[in-house]
Amino acid sequence: DGRVYVATHDGGGYHSDDGGETWQPDGFFHLYGVDPLDPLHILAWSWSGVNRTDDGGVTWQNATTGIEGITLNEVAASPSAPQIVYASTYNGVARSTDGGLNWDFPILSVSAAGPAIDPTDPNTLYVGSGIPPKVYRSINGGSSWSSSVITTTDAVLMSLAVDPNTTTT
């Protein structure tokens, strides 16, 4: 079995190398993103920002240049180009083009859920926000955005996903 990562609601981060039989602590992480092309490269989110490892979690470094002091909601790397990473925050959307070392913020100024990235095109992404809920779409890596309202109710958008089997988004 490969390495499994788990983040708990209280901020505990753990990994297992034996299919989940035993667990080792990694620190106070809420979310993990493993590079599909290099499993030693992992981004982990905590209340203090983004942390990055290039050695499978043996050592971690802070990766919050450009998003210092920003509370993150979610972090996602592009499946087709893992060096392109997007993060949603309560204050907007951030983008990294170097695997999470440096960030541009904000590329969209809304309290955001998501991001969901097209699995074949790292420049096409979706985030959600607002009441009534809106979905924002960018096809150029966040340089510009279009939006659409999902419903006129007071629903709150919680998450987004892109179907990996659909090639047109």
Disulfide bonds with the S-S distance in Angstrom:
none
